């Protein structure tokens, strides 16, 4: 069989697999949209299932006490900080779920495996959102207490930059970890195109920036949205380049013996 024939057969196989996975793709889309719609209408008390464990972990990591106040959220009076709906991290949960579920679903060929992957992706995204958001909250409190800002970055700008860095780094590490697990137990995916780092970063940009653009969710404050978009794209580009460079170094073959050396170690 020629190379072209093998590629054609592989494409047909992948196409059939993708067609069989359409119901699961649709279910994943509905789940992500449902979470997004719920978040748009939810108050602090509706989000207790994610705010409570997040602030609990943040308090455990930092020693800061958060108290629940109905209708407002979880409050640290000592640090004058309210962790409410805007800090719930539900958008990140949706991004993490979409990144994990849709990026690897095509590598599973059985309906039972795909259904299990849906549940695993949602559970992993939930845990990742709690841990990542707790770290982000602790870092935000530390930076606020240190009064880290200057002429180029306001306190709000520092808060935004810190959040984007923490979220993107967490998503990137989670994706690369899952990709390695799939490669190890199911074999490397054929025909991998762009470097792996671009996949999670593209998902983050598409949902965090693309959805507000489609729905004009940025409101009347277009300047703030452009600032946020610039931070997301700049941080994402830097992380992608760093991950790409590290990947290239990791894949570089070890140098062979020099002409005057033998491959067998000796004195």
DOVO-927460 format. One line per field, with one value per residue: residue number from 1; residue in one letter; x, z, y of N, C-alpha, C in turn. Coordinates in steps of 0.1 Angstrom, whole numbers, plus 5000, padded with zeros to 4 digits. Each point is the difference from the previous one (the first is absolute). Layout:
N
kolba = (NUM,...) .
loke = (a,...) .
nx = (X,...) .
nz = (Z,...) .
ny = (Y,...) .
cax = (X,...) .
caz = (Z,...) .
cay = (Y,...) .
cx = (X,...) .
cz = (Z,...) .
cy = (Y,...) .
//
This chain:
267
kolba = (1,2,3,4,5,6,7,8,9,10,11,12,13,14,15,16,17,18,19,20,21,22,23,24,25,26,27,28,29,30,31,32,33,34,35,36,37,38,39,40,41,42,43,44,45,46,47,48,49,50,51,52,53,54,55,56,57,58,59,60,61,62,63,64,65,66,67,68,69,70,71,72,73,74,75,76,77,78,79,80,81,82,83,84,85,86,87,88,89,90,91,92,93,94,95,96,97,98,99,100,101,102,103,104,105,106,107,108,109,110,111,112,113,114,115,116,117,118,119,120,121,122,123,124,125,126,127,128,129,130,131,132,133,134,135,136,137,138,139,140,141,142,143,144,145,146,147,148,149,150,151,152,153,154,155,156,157,158,159,160,161,162,163,164,165,166,167,168,169,170,171,172,173,174,175,176,177,178,179,180,181,182,183,184,185,186,187,188,189,190,191,192,193,194,195,196,197,198,199,200,201,202,203,204,205,206,207,208,209,210,211,212,213,214,215,216,217,218,219,220,221,222,223,224,225,226,227,228,229,230,231,232,233,234,235,236,237,238,239,240,241,242,243,244,245,246,247,248,249,250,251,252,253,254,255,256,257,258,259,260,261,262,263,264,265,266,267) .
loke = (x,x,x,x,x,x,x,x,x,x,x,x,x,x,x,x,x,x,x,x,x,x,x,x,x,x,x,x,x,x,x,x,x,x,x,x,x,x,x,x,x,x,x,x,x,x,x,x,x,x,x,x,x,x,x,x,x,x,x,x,x,x,x,x,x,x,x,x,x,x,x,x,x,x,x,x,x,x,x,x,x,x,x,x,x,x,x,x,x,x,x,x,x,x,x,x,x,x,x,x,x,x,x,x,x,x,x,x,x,x,x,x,x,x,x,x,x,x,x,x,x,x,x,x,x,x,x,x,x,x,x,x,x,x,x,x,x,x,x,x,x,x,x,x,x,x,x,x,x,x,x,x,x,x,x,x,x,x,x,x,x,x,x,x,x,x,x,x,x,x,x,x,x,x,x,x,x,x,x,x,x,x,x,x,x,x,x,x,x,x,x,x,x,x,x,x,x,x,x,x,x,x,x,x,x,x,x,x,x,x,x,x,x,x,x,x,x,x,x,x,x,x,x,x,x,x,x,x,x,x,x,x,x,x,x,x,x,x,x,x,x,x,x,x,x,x,x,x,x,x,x,x,x,x,x,x,x,x,x,x,x,x,x,x,x,x,x) .
nx = (5008,4997,5008,4997,5001,5011,5004,4996,5005,5010,4999,4998,5009,5008,4996,5000,5012,5003,4995,5006,5009,4992,4993,5013,5004,4989,5001,5012,4996,4990,5009,5009,4991,4997,5013,5002,4989,5003,5013,4994,4993,5011,4995,5005,4988,4997,5011,4992,4996,5004,4992,4992,5002,4997,4991,4995,5003,4995,4991,4999,5001,4992,4991,4994,4993,4992,4991,4990,4996,4988,5000,5011,5002,5013,5001,5011,4995,5009,4996,4988,4998,4992,4998,4995,4989,5005,5002,4989,5006,4987,5004,5010,4991,4993,5010,5002,4987,4998,5010,4997,4987,5000,5011,4994,4988,5006,5008,4987,5000,4998,4987,5003,5011,4992,4991,5009,5005,4987,4997,5011,4997,4987,5003,5009,4991,4991,5007,5003,4987,4997,5009,4997,4987,5002,5008,4991,4991,5008,5004,4987,4998,5009,4996,4988,5004,5007,4988,4999,5004,4999,5008,5006,4999,4987,4995,4991,5010,5005,4988,4998,5012,4999,4987,5003,5011,4993,4990,5007,5008,4989,4993,5011,5003,4987,4999,5012,4995,4988,5006,5009,4990,4994,5011,5001,4987,4999,5013,5011,4993,4995,5010,5007,4992,4992,5011,5001,5010,4999,4998,5005,5011,4998,4998,5010,5007,4996,5000,5012,5004,4999,4997,5007,5009,4997,5000,5011,5007,5008,4988,4999,5006,5001,5004,4992,4991,5004,5000,4989,4995,5005,4995,4988,5000,5004,4993,4989,5004,5003,4989,4994,5006,4998,4988,5000,5007,4993,4989,5005,5004,4988,4996,5009,5004,5003,5010,5004,5007,5010,5007,5006,4986,4998,4991,5010,4994,5010,5012) .
nz = (5000,4991,5002,4987,4997,5007,4995,4988,5003,5004,4990,4992,5006,4999,4987,4998,5006,4993,4989,5005,5001,4989,5004,5001,4987,4996,5007,4995,4988,5001,5005,4991,4990,5005,5002,4987,4996,5007,4996,4988,5006,5004,5012,5011,5004,4988,5003,5010,4990,4995,5005,5007,4991,4991,5007,5001,4987,4996,5009,4995,4987,5004,5006,4989,5008,4994,5002,5000,4991,5003,4987,5008,5008,4998,5012,4997,5012,5004,4988,5005,4999,4989,5002,4990,4993,5000,5012,4995,4989,4999,4995,5009,5008,4994,5001,5013,5003,4993,5006,5012,5001,4994,5008,5008,4998,4989,5011,5002,4999,5012,4999,5005,4992,4990,5004,5002,4988,4997,5008,4995,4988,5003,5005,4990,4992,5007,5001,4987,4998,5009,4996,4987,5002,5008,4992,4991,5009,5003,4987,4998,5011,4996,4987,5004,5009,4989,4996,4993,4997,4988,4992,4996,5012,4999,5012,4993,4994,5012,5005,4989,5001,5013,4998,4990,5007,5011,4994,4992,5011,5008,4991,4998,5013,5002,4990,5002,5012,4997,4992,5010,5008,4991,4998,5014,5003,4991,5002,4994,5000,4989,4992,5011,5000,5005,5005,5009,5003,4987,5003,5013,4995,4989,5007,5008,4989,4994,5012,5006,4987,4994,5011,5008,4991,4999,5014,4996,5007,4992,4996,5008,5008,4987,5007,5010,4991,4993,5012,5004,4987,5002,5012,4996,4989,5008,5011,4992,4993,5011,5006,4988,4999,5013,4999,4988,5006,5011,4992,4993,5012,5005,4988,5004,4990,5008,5002,4989,5001,5004,4989,5010,5001,5009,4995,5002,5012,5003,5004) .
ny = (4988,5010,5010,5004,4987,4999,5012,4996,4988,5006,5009,4989,4993,5010,5001,4986,5001,5011,4994,4989,5009,5002,4990,4995,5004,4996,4989,5000,5003,4992,4992,5003,5000,4988,4997,5005,4995,4989,5002,5002,4990,4994,4999,5007,5000,5003,5007,4998,4992,5012,5010,4991,4990,5010,5007,4988,4997,5012,4998,4987,5006,5009,4992,5005,5006,4992,5010,4991,5009,4996,4997,4999,4990,4998,5005,5007,5002,4991,4995,5003,4987,5001,4987,5007,5001,5012,4996,4995,5005,5003,5012,4999,4997,5009,5009,4997,5000,5011,5005,4994,5003,5012,5003,4991,5005,5006,4999,5001,4987,4999,4999,4988,4999,5003,4992,4990,5003,5000,4990,4993,5005,4997,4989,4997,5005,4993,4989,5001,5003,4991,4991,5002,5000,4990,4995,5003,4996,4990,4998,5002,4992,4991,5000,4999,4991,4995,5004,4989,5012,5006,5008,4989,4996,5002,5002,5005,5007,5002,5003,5007,5005,5001,5004,5007,5004,5001,5006,5007,5003,5001,5007,5007,5000,5003,5008,5005,5000,5004,5009,5001,5001,5008,5008,4999,5002,5010,5004,5005,5011,4994,5005,5000,5011,5010,5006,4990,5008,5000,4987,4998,5006,4993,4989,5004,5003,4989,4994,5004,5000,4988,4994,5008,4998,4988,5001,5006,4990,5007,5001,5011,4990,5005,5011,4997,4998,5011,5006,4994,5003,5012,5001,4995,5008,5010,4997,4998,5010,5007,4995,5003,5011,5002,4996,5007,5010,4998,4999,5010,5006,4997,5004,5009,4993,4990,5008,4996,4989,5007,5005,5007,4999,4991,4992,4991,5003,5008,4997) .
cax = (4992,5008,4998,4988,4989,4999,4994,4986,4993,5000,4990,4986,4998,4998,4987,4990,5000,4995,4985,4994,5001,4992,4991,5007,5004,4988,4998,5010,4996,4988,5004,5008,4991,4991,5007,5002,4987,4998,5009,4996,4988,5002,5005,5010,4995,4998,5013,5007,5006,5013,5007,5003,5013,5011,5005,5005,5013,5008,5003,5010,5013,5004,4997,4990,4986,4989,4987,4989,4989,4989,4997,5012,5010,5009,5007,5012,4999,5014,5007,4991,4998,4988,5000,4986,4998,5010,5012,4997,5008,4991,5004,5011,4995,4994,5011,5008,4992,5000,5014,5002,4990,5000,5013,5004,4988,5002,5009,4992,4992,4988,4990,5002,5012,4997,4991,5009,5009,4992,5000,5013,5004,4993,5006,5013,4999,4995,5011,5010,4995,5001,5014,5006,4994,5005,5014,4999,4995,5011,5009,4994,5001,5014,5005,4993,5007,5013,4998,5009,4995,5008,4995,4994,4990,4992,4997,4991,5008,5008,4991,4996,5012,5003,4990,5003,5012,4997,4990,5007,5010,4993,4994,5011,5005,4990,4999,5012,5000,4990,5005,5010,4993,4994,5010,5006,4991,4993,5008,5000,4991,5006,4997,4998,5004,5007,5005,4989,4997,4990,4986,4993,5000,4990,4987,4998,4998,4988,4989,5001,4999,4991,4986,4996,4999,4988,4988,5002,4999,5009,4991,5004,5014,5008,5014,5004,5000,5012,5012,4999,5004,5015,5007,4998,5008,5014,5004,4999,5011,5012,4999,5001,5014,5008,4996,5005,5015,5003,4997,5011,5012,4997,5000,5013,5008,5013,5011,5007,5014,5009,5008,5011,4995,4993,4986,5000,5007,5012,5009) .
caz = (5000,4999,5010,4998,5003,5015,5005,4997,5009,5014,5000,5000,5014,5009,4996,5006,5015,5003,4998,5011,5012,4999,5012,5012,4998,5002,5014,5007,4997,5008,5014,5001,4999,5012,5011,4998,5002,5015,5006,4997,5009,5013,5011,5008,5007,4990,4996,5012,4998,4995,5008,5013,5000,4996,5011,5011,4996,5000,5014,5004,4995,5004,5014,5000,5003,4992,5006,4991,5003,4991,4990,4996,4996,5011,5002,5009,5006,5003,4988,4993,4988,4998,4990,4996,4987,4990,5004,5002,4991,4991,4986,4999,5000,4987,4991,5002,4995,4985,4995,5002,4994,4986,4994,5001,4997,4988,5002,5006,4989,5005,5006,5015,5003,4998,5011,5012,4999,5003,5014,5005,4996,5009,5014,4999,4999,5013,5009,4996,5003,5015,5003,4993,5005,5014,4998,4995,5011,5010,4993,4999,5014,5003,4992,5005,5012,4997,4992,4988,4987,4996,4990,4989,5005,5012,5008,4992,4989,5007,5003,4988,4995,5009,4998,4987,5001,5008,4993,4988,5004,5005,4988,4992,5007,5001,4986,4997,5008,4994,4987,5003,5004,4988,4992,5006,5001,4987,4988,4996,4990,4987,4993,5009,4992,5008,5013,5010,5009,4994,5001,5011,5000,4990,5006,5010,4993,4993,5009,5008,4992,4989,5004,5002,4987,4993,5007,5004,5014,5005,5003,4995,5003,4990,5003,5010,4993,4991,5009,5004,4989,4998,5011,4997,4988,5002,5010,4993,4990,5008,5005,4989,4996,5010,4999,4988,5002,5009,4993,4990,5007,5005,4989,4993,5003,5007,4991,4999,5004,4991,4992,5007,5012,4997,5006,5013,5010,5005,5005) .
cay = (5012,5012,5010,5007,4991,4999,5013,5000,4991,5006,5010,4994,4995,5012,5006,4992,5001,5013,4999,4993,5008,5013,5002,5004,5014,5008,4999,5009,5014,5003,5001,5013,5011,5000,5005,5014,5006,5000,5010,5014,5004,4995,5009,4994,4988,4990,4996,4995,4987,5002,5010,4995,4993,5009,5008,4991,4997,5012,5002,4990,5003,5013,5003,5011,4995,5005,4998,5000,5010,4997,5010,5007,4990,4997,5013,5001,5014,5005,5004,5008,4993,4992,4990,4998,4994,5004,4992,4986,4992,4991,5002,4992,4986,4997,4999,4987,4988,5000,4997,4986,4991,5000,4997,4986,4991,4992,4989,4989,4994,4992,5009,5000,5008,5014,5004,5001,5012,5012,5001,5003,5014,5010,4998,5006,5015,5005,5000,5009,5013,5003,5001,5011,5012,5002,5005,5013,5008,5002,5009,5013,5007,5003,5012,5012,5004,5005,5012,4998,5007,5011,5009,4992,4990,5004,4988,4992,4994,4989,4989,4994,4993,4988,4990,4994,4991,4988,4992,4994,4990,4988,4993,4994,4989,4990,4994,4992,4988,4991,4995,4990,4987,4994,4995,4989,4988,4998,5003,5014,5004,5002,5013,5012,5012,5010,4996,4998,5012,5010,4995,5006,5015,5004,4998,5011,5013,4999,5002,5012,5012,4999,5000,5014,5007,4995,5004,5014,5000,5010,5011,5013,5003,4993,5002,4990,4987,5000,4998,4986,4991,5002,4992,4986,4996,5002,4990,4987,4999,4997,4987,4990,5000,4994,4985,4995,4998,4989,4988,4998,4995,4987,4990,5000,4987,5001,5000,4987,5001,5007,4990,4994,4993,4988,5001,4992,5007,4994,5010) .
cx = (5009,4997,4987,4987,4999,4994,4985,4992,5000,4990,4986,4997,4997,4987,4989,4999,4994,4985,4993,5001,4992,4991,5007,5005,4988,4997,5010,4997,4988,5004,5008,4990,4990,5007,5002,4987,4997,5008,4995,4988,5003,5005,5010,4995,4998,5014,5008,5007,5014,5008,5004,5013,5012,5005,5005,5015,5009,5003,5010,5014,5006,4999,4990,4986,4990,4987,4989,4990,4990,4998,5013,5011,5008,5010,5011,5000,5014,5007,4990,4997,4987,5002,4986,4999,5011,5013,4998,5008,4992,5004,5012,4996,4994,5012,5008,4992,5000,5014,5003,4991,5001,5013,5004,4989,5003,5009,4994,4990,4987,4991,5002,5012,4997,4991,5008,5009,4992,5000,5013,5004,4993,5005,5013,5000,4995,5012,5011,4996,5001,5015,5006,4994,5005,5014,4999,4995,5011,5010,4995,5001,5014,5005,4993,5006,5013,5000,5008,4992,5008,4993,4993,4989,4993,4998,4990,5007,5009,4991,4996,5012,5002,4990,5002,5011,4997,4990,5007,5010,4994,4994,5010,5006,4991,4999,5012,5001,4990,5005,5011,4994,4993,5011,5006,4992,4992,5008,4999,4990,5007,4997,4999,5006,5008,5005,4989,4996,4990,4986,4993,4999,4990,4986,4997,4997,4986,4988,5000,4998,4990,4985,4995,4999,4987,4987,5001,4999,5010,4992,5006,5015,5009,5015,5005,5000,5013,5012,5000,5005,5015,5008,4999,5009,5015,5006,4999,5011,5013,5001,5001,5015,5009,4997,5006,5015,5003,4997,5011,5012,4998,5001,5014,5008,5013,5012,5007,5015,5009,5008,5010,4995,4992,4986,5000,5008,5012,5009,5009) .
cz = (5000,5012,4999,5003,5015,5006,4997,5008,5014,5001,5000,5014,5010,4998,5006,5015,5004,4999,5011,5013,5000,5012,5013,4999,5003,5015,5008,4997,5009,5015,5002,5000,5012,5012,4998,5003,5015,5006,4998,5009,5014,5010,5008,5007,4990,4996,5013,4998,4994,5009,5013,5000,4995,5011,5012,4997,5001,5015,5006,4996,5006,5015,5002,5003,4991,5006,4990,5004,4989,4990,4995,4995,5013,5002,5010,5005,5002,4987,4991,4986,5000,4989,4996,4986,4990,5002,5001,4992,4991,4986,4998,5000,4986,4989,5002,4995,4985,4995,5001,4992,4984,4993,4999,4997,4988,5001,5008,4990,5005,5007,5016,5004,4999,5011,5013,4999,5002,5015,5006,4997,5009,5014,5001,4999,5013,5010,4996,5002,5014,5004,4994,5006,5014,4999,4995,5010,5010,4994,4999,5013,5003,4992,5005,5013,4998,4992,4987,4988,4998,4990,4989,5004,5012,5009,4993,4989,5005,5003,4987,4994,5008,4997,4986,5000,5007,4992,4988,5003,5004,4989,4991,5006,5000,4986,4997,5008,4994,4987,5001,5004,4989,4991,5005,4999,4987,4988,4996,4989,4987,4994,5009,4993,5009,5013,5010,5008,4994,5001,5012,5000,4990,5006,5010,4993,4993,5009,5008,4992,4989,5004,5003,4987,4993,5006,5004,5015,5007,5004,4994,5003,4991,5003,5010,4993,4992,5009,5004,4989,4997,5010,4997,4989,5002,5009,4993,4990,5007,5005,4989,4995,5010,5000,4988,5001,5009,4993,4990,5007,5005,4989,4993,5003,5007,4990,5000,5003,4989,4993,5008,5013,4996,5007,5014,5010,5005,5005,4989) .
cy = (5012,5009,5007,4991,4999,5012,5000,4991,5005,5011,4995,4995,5011,5006,4993,5001,5013,5000,4993,5008,5013,5001,5004,5015,5009,5001,5009,5015,5004,5002,5013,5012,5001,5006,5015,5007,5001,5010,5014,5004,4997,5011,4992,4987,4988,4993,4994,4986,5002,5010,4995,4992,5008,5008,4992,4996,5012,5003,4991,5003,5013,5003,5011,4994,5007,4996,5002,5010,4998,5012,5007,4990,4997,5011,4998,5014,5006,5005,5008,4994,4992,4991,4996,4994,5003,4992,4985,4991,4990,5001,4991,4985,4996,4999,4987,4988,5000,4995,4985,4991,5000,4997,4986,4990,4992,4989,4988,4995,4993,5010,5000,5008,5015,5006,5002,5012,5013,5002,5004,5014,5010,4999,5007,5015,5006,5001,5010,5015,5004,5003,5013,5014,5003,5006,5015,5010,5003,5009,5014,5008,5004,5012,5013,5005,5006,5013,5000,5006,5012,5008,4992,4991,5006,4987,4991,4992,4989,4988,4992,4992,4988,4989,4993,4991,4987,4991,4993,4990,4987,4992,4993,4988,4988,4993,4992,4987,4990,4995,4990,4987,4993,4993,4987,4987,4997,5002,5014,5003,5002,5013,5012,5012,5010,4995,4999,5012,5009,4995,5006,5015,5005,4999,5011,5013,4999,5002,5012,5013,4998,5000,5014,5008,4996,5006,5015,5001,5010,5013,5013,5003,4992,5001,4989,4986,4998,4998,4986,4991,5001,4991,4985,4995,5001,4989,4986,4998,4997,4986,4989,4999,4993,4985,4994,4998,4989,4987,4996,4995,4986,4989,4999,4987,5003,4999,4986,5001,5007,4989,4993,4993,4988,5001,4993,5008,4993,5011,5005) .
//
